Amino acid sequence: MKLIEDFIKKESSSGILLIFATILALVFSNTPMSAWYQSFLHIPMEIRVGALHLDKSLYHWVNDGLMVIFFLLIGLEVKRELLEGHLSSLSKIALPGIAAVGGMAVPAVIYLIFNRNNPIAVSGWAIPTATDIAFALGILSLLGNRVPISLKIFLMALAIIDDLGAIIIIALFYTAELSIVSIVVAGIALAVLITLNCFGVSKKAAYFIVGIILWVSVLKSGVHATLAGVALAFTIPLTAKDENNQPVSPLKEIEHNLHFWVAFFILPLFAFVNAGVNIRQISLSQMSGSVPLGIILGLFIGKQLGVFSFSWLAIKLKLAKLPKDSHWMQFYGVSVLTGIGFTMSLFIGSLAFADDSVFQYTDKLAILVASFISGMVGYLVLKTGKKTQRKQEE
């Protein structure tokens, strides 16, 4: 339980830091500092080793490079939860699993209803399907003991499954033209990683060295580079023995060491370089377009509707149980919080619309608006929900 509490505390702190990074990005984008901000995003950075040449802007290095570490952490969390955590049995995975399916399906349908006739806009269907665990847990942290730990664990498990769903979506729907040579190299690197795991190798450096080769080859292959982080994570052993034949957990050690850097550096930097929308150039009429409306309604209405209705049905059919010490109003409040898409929604948006200006940045602003509304409404429901329950008990 201490591991869960530490995780929630760290994710909550990260969520608060993400808010400040987002505000800072918006300030820079809507003041005379806008030119400096754009120059910062497009700082050229290159790595050249012999014939290997990687030349990208800072913006792309963050999204294609640093976010690989974020996805590595997600992969480690998913693997640990599947093997020994809150996703390790059918009874444990039932409610968050069913809720996550509803929370991904309904928002996608809502978005497609608005954009089904636009061949460019339709590729953004996955934008409103994600939940930002850092932001959502950050909101829950403001409520203290008003929210039982069981609901926090439910939200964490749901968000992890959401992230796994996002990974699958990225792999299946957001890949460019493939390079056969690079895919072969990536396949060989992955085979080496699996072999290391099978032989019980506990040296973390061995996995990282081969992991870098895997990342570069995936980056060059046309498959999105962040998937290399997930593939690497699933090959790192949960249990092994060191050179002294003592039991160790390379997975838990790496997960613990990465949490700080992801929570307090990578995600805030990602928010800063992706959330900078020039609001002054966006009109209300533009925000009433099919793309921003599909995103806002998908995140705010679709997420809560999908999570709550699918969960209600699963509980009524006795496929799952309502989290311990919670009531339906609290559960609804948490369902609303799943509409905070932010990090993953912005990331998927950058894949769906490679040209950020194709919809005049209304897609990004829609993500911020929907996440803000979901956070505020979810907070208010959870804050008043406890009082309502007390009045009923009296």
C-alpha positions in Angstrom: 0.0 0.0 0.0 2.9 2.4 0.7 4.1 1.9 -2.9 0.6 3.0 -4.1 0.5 6.0 -1.8 4.0 7.1 -2.8 3.0 6.8 -6.5 -0.1 8.8 -6.0 1.7 11.5 -4.1 4.4 11.8 -6.8 1.8 11.9 -9.6 -0.2 14.4 -7.7 2.8 16.8 -7.4 3.5 16.3 -11.0 0.0 17.3 -11.9 0.3 20.6 -10.0 3.6 21.3 -11.8 2.0 20.5 -15.1 -0.6 23.2 -14.4 2.1 25.8 -13.9 4.0 24.7 -17.0 0.8 25.0 -19.1 0.1 28.5 -17.7 3.7 29.5 -18.4 3.4 28.3 -22.0 0.1 30.2 -22.5 1.7 33.4 -21.1 4.7 33.1 -23.4 2.5 32.5 -26.4 0.2 35.4 -25.8 2.6 38.2 -24.9 5.5 39.9 -26.6 7.6 36.8 -25.6 5.8 34.8 -28.3 8.7 35.2 -30.7 11.2 33.9 -28.1 9.0 31.0 -27.3 8.7 29.9 -31.0 12.5 30.3 -31.4 13.0 28.1 -28.3 10.7 25.4 -29.8 12.7 25.3 -33.0 16.2 25.2 -31.7 18.0 22.8 -34.0 19.7 19.8 -32.3 21.5 17.0 -34.1 23.4 13.9 -33.4 25.8 12.5 -36.0 27.7 9.2 -35.6 29.2 8.1 -38.9 26.4 7.6 -41.4 23.8 7.9 -38.6 22.3 11.4 -38.6 19.4 12.6 -36.4 18.5 16.2 -37.0 15.4 17.6 -35.2 14.1 20.7 -33.5 13.8 20.8 -29.7 10.1 20.4 -30.1 10.6 17.1 -31.9 13.3 15.9 -29.6 10.9 16.3 -26.7 8.1 14.5 -28.4 10.1 11.7 -30.1 13.0 11.5 -27.6 12.1 12.4 -24.0 8.6 11.0 -24.4 10.1 7.6 -25.1 11.2 7.6 -21.4 7.7 8.5 -20.4 6.4 5.5 -22.4 9.1 3.4 -20.9 7.8 4.3 -17.4 4.2 3.5 -18.5 5.3 0.1 -19.8 7.1 -0.7 -16.6 4.0 0.3 -14.6 1.7 -1.8 -16.8 4.0 -4.8 -16.6 4.3 -4.6 -12.8 0.5 -4.1 -12.3 -0.2 -7.1 -14.6 2.2 -9.4 -12.8 1.6 -8.5 -9.1 -0.5 -5.3 -8.8 -4.0 -4.1 -9.3 -4.3 -5.6 -12.8 -3.0 -9.1 -11.8 -6.3 -10.9 -11.6 -9.6 -10.9 -13.4 -11.5 -9.6 -10.3 -9.0 -6.7 -9.9 -8.9 -5.7 -13.6 -12.7 -6.1 -14.3 -14.0 -2.6 -13.2 -11.1 -0.4 -14.4 -10.8 -2.5 -17.6 -14.5 -2.2 -18.5 -14.5 1.5 -17.5 -11.5 2.1 -19.7 -13.1 0.5 -22.7 -16.2 2.7 -22.3 -14.0 5.7 -21.7 -12.2 5.1 -25.0 -15.1 4.0 -27.2 -17.7 6.7 -26.4 -15.4 9.7 -26.8 -14.2 8.3 -30.2 -17.8 7.8 -31.4 -18.7 11.4 -30.3 -15.7 12.8 -32.2 -16.5 10.8 -35.3 -20.1 12.0 -35.3 -18.9 15.5 -35.7 -16.0 14.8 -38.1 -17.0 11.7 -40.1 -17.2 13.7 -43.4 -13.9 15.4 -43.1 -11.0 13.1 -44.3 -8.4 15.2 -42.5 -10.2 15.8 -39.3 -11.3 12.1 -38.9 -7.7 11.1 -38.1 -8.0 12.9 -34.8 -10.6 10.4 -33.5 -8.3 9.1 -30.8 -7.5 12.5 -29.3 -10.4 12.5 -26.7 -9.9 8.8 -25.7 -7.0 9.4 -23.2 -6.8 10.2 -19.5 -4.0 12.2 -17.9 -3.2 10.4 -14.7 -0.9 13.1 -13.3 -3.5 15.9 -13.7 -6.4 13.7 -12.5 -4.5 12.5 -9.4 -3.4 16.1 -8.8 -7.1 17.1 -8.5 -7.8 14.2 -6.2 -4.9 15.3 -3.9 -6.6 18.6 -3.4 -9.5 16.8 -1.8 -7.5 14.9 0.8 -9.4 12.2 2.6 -12.7 13.2 1.1 -11.9 10.6 -1.6 -11.2 7.0 -0.4 -8.0 5.3 -1.4 -9.9 2.7 -3.3 -11.2 5.3 -5.8 -7.7 6.7 -6.3 -6.5 3.2 -7.0 -9.4 2.7 -9.4 -8.5 5.9 -11.3 -4.8 5.0 -11.4 -5.6 1.5 -12.8 -8.1 3.0 -15.3 -5.5 5.6 -16.5 -2.8 2.9 -16.9 -5.2 0.8 -19.0 -6.1 4.0 -21.0 -2.4 4.5 -21.6 -2.0 0.9 -22.8 -5.0 1.5 -25.1 -3.3 4.7 -26.4 -0.1 2.7 -27.1 -2.0 0.1 -29.2 -3.8 2.9 -31.0 -0.5 4.7 -31.9 1.0 1.4 -33.1 -2.0 0.5 -35.3 -3.2 3.9 -36.6 -0.4 6.5 -36.4 2.6 5.0 -38.3 4.2 6.5 -41.4 5.7 4.7 -44.4 7.8 1.8 -43.0 11.5 1.2 -43.6 12.1 -2.5 -43.8 15.8 -2.3 -42.9 15.1 -0.3 -39.8 12.3 -2.7 -38.8 14.7 -5.6 -39.2 17.3 -3.9 -37.0 14.6 -3.1 -34.4 13.4 -6.8 -34.5 17.0 -8.0 -33.9 17.4 -5.5 -31.0 14.1 -6.7 -29.5 15.2 -10.3 -29.8 18.4 -9.5 -28.0 16.4 -7.9 -25.2 14.1 -10.9 -24.9 17.1 -13.2 -24.7 18.6 -11.1 -21.9 15.4 -11.5 -20.0 15.2 -15.2 -20.6 18.8 -15.7 -19.3 17.9 -13.6 -16.2 20.4 -10.8 -16.9 20.0 -8.2 -14.1 22.4 -5.6 -15.4 20.3 -2.6 -16.2 23.0 -1.1 -18.4 22.7 -4.1 -20.8 19.0 -3.3 -21.4 19.6 0.4 -21.9 22.4 -0.1 -24.4 20.3 -2.4 -26.6 17.3 -0.2 -25.8 19.0 2.8 -27.4 19.7 0.8 -30.6 16.0 -0.2 -30.5 14.9 3.4 -30.2 17.0 4.7 -33.0 15.9 1.9 -35.4 12.2 2.4 -34.5 12.7 6.2 -34.9 14.0 5.6 -38.4 11.5 2.9 -39.3 8.3 5.0 -39.5 6.7 3.4 -36.5 6.5 6.1 -33.7 9.6 6.0 -31.6 7.8 6.1 -28.3 6.7 2.5 -28.9 10.4 1.5 -28.4 10.1 2.6 -24.7 7.1 0.2 -24.2 8.8 -2.7 -25.9 11.9 -2.1 -23.8 9.9 -2.0 -20.6 8.2 -5.4 -21.3 11.6 -7.1 -21.6 13.0 -5.8 -18.3 12.6 -8.6 -15.7 10.5 -8.0 -12.6 12.6 -10.4 -10.6 16.2 -11.6 -11.1 19.4 -12.3 -9.2 22.6 -10.2 -9.1 26.2 -11.3 -9.3 26.0 -12.3 -5.6 23.0 -14.5 -6.3 20.8 -12.1 -4.3 17.2 -11.4 -5.5 16.8 -8.0 -7.2 14.0 -6.3 -9.2 15.5 -4.4 -12.2 12.0 -3.3 -13.2 11.1 -1.8 -9.8 14.5 -0.1 -9.5 14.2 1.5 -13.0 10.6 2.5 -12.4 11.5 4.1 -9.0 14.5 6.0 -10.5 12.5 7.2 -13.6 9.5 8.6 -11.6 11.2 11.7 -10.5 12.6 12.7 -13.9 9.3 11.9 -15.7 7.1 13.6 -13.1 9.2 16.7 -12.5 11.1 17.3 -15.8 9.9 15.4 -18.9 6.1 15.9 -18.5 6.4 19.6 -17.5 8.8 20.2 -20.4 6.3 18.4 -22.7 3.5 20.6 -21.4 5.5 23.7 -21.9 6.4 23.0 -25.5 3.0 21.6 -26.5 0.5 23.8 -24.7 1.6 27.1 -26.1 -1.5 28.2 -28.0 -1.9 31.8 -29.2 -5.4 32.4 -27.9 -5.5 35.9 -29.4 -5.7 34.4 -32.9 -8.5 32.0 -32.2 -12.1 33.2 -32.4 -15.3 31.8 -30.9 -16.5 30.8 -34.4 -13.3 28.8 -34.9 -13.9 27.0 -31.6 -17.4 26.0 -32.8 -15.8 24.0 -35.6 -16.3 20.2 -35.8 -12.8 19.4 -34.6 -12.7 21.5 -31.4 -16.4 20.6 -30.6 -15.7 16.9 -31.1 -12.7 17.0 -28.8 -14.4 19.1 -26.1 -17.6 17.0 -26.1 -15.6 13.8 -26.5 -13.4 14.5 -23.4 -16.0 16.2 -21.1 -19.2 14.3 -22.0 -17.8 11.2 -23.7 -15.3 10.2 -21.1 -17.6 10.5 -18.1 -20.5 8.9 -20.0 -18.4 6.0 -21.2 -16.7 5.3 -17.8 -19.8 5.7 -15.6 -22.3 3.9 -17.8 -20.0 0.9 -18.6 -19.0 0.7 -14.9 -22.7 0.9 -13.7 -23.6 -1.8 -16.1 -20.7 -4.0 -15.0 -21.6 -3.5 -11.3 -25.3 -4.2 -11.9 -24.5 -7.4 -13.8 -22.2 -8.3 -10.9 -19.1 -8.5 -13.1 -17.4 -6.0 -10.7 -18.0 -4.2 -7.4 -18.1 -0.5 -6.5 -14.7 0.5 -5.0 -14.6 0.0 -1.2 -15.9 2.8 1.0 -17.2 4.8 -2.0 -20.6 5.8 -3.2 -22.1 6.5 -6.6 -21.7 10.3 -6.4 -18.0 10.0 -5.7 -17.7 7.4 -8.5 -19.4 9.9 -10.9 -17.0 12.6 -9.8 -14.0 10.4 -10.6 -15.6 9.5 -13.9 -15.8 13.2 -14.8 -12.0 13.6 -13.9 -11.2 11.0 -16.6 -12.1 13.8 -19.1 -8.7 15.4 -18.3 -6.9 14.3 -21.4 -4.0 16.8 -21.5 -0.7 15.0 -21.9 -1.8 11.9 -23.9 -4.4 13.9 -25.9 -1.8 16.5 -26.9 0.6 13.8 -27.8 -1.9 11.9 -30.0 -3.0 15.3 -31.5 0.6 15.9 -32.6 0.5 12.5 -34.4 -2.9 12.9 -35.9 -2.2 16.4 -37.2 1.5 16.6 -38.1 0.9 20.3 -39.2 0.0 22.0 -35.9 -1.6 24.9 -37.8 -4.0 22.7 -39.9 -6.9 23.6 -37.6 -5.5 26.9 -36.4 -4.5 25.3 -33.1 -8.1 24.9 -32.1 -7.5 21.2 -31.4 -4.9 22.1 -28.8 -7.1 24.7 -27.2 -10.0 22.4 -27.2 -7.9 19.8 -25.2 -7.0 22.5 -22.7 -10.6 23.7 -22.3 -12.1 20.2 -22.0 -9.4 19.2 -19.5 -10.0 22.4 -17.4 -13.8 21.9 -17.4 -13.5 18.2 -16.5 -11.1 19.0 -13.7 -13.3 21.8 -12.2 -16.6 19.9 -12.5 -15.0 16.7 -11.2 -13.5 18.5 -8.2 -16.8 20.2 -7.4 -18.8 16.9 -7.6 -16.3 15.2 -5.3 -16.2 18.1 -2.9 -20.0 18.3 -2.5 -20.5 14.5 -2.9 -19.2 13.8 0.6 -21.4 16.4 2.2 -24.4 15.0 0.4 -23.6 11.5 1.6 -23.3 12.8 5.2 -26.7 14.5 5.0 -28.2 11.3 3.8 -26.7 9.3 6.7 -28.0 11.9 9.2 
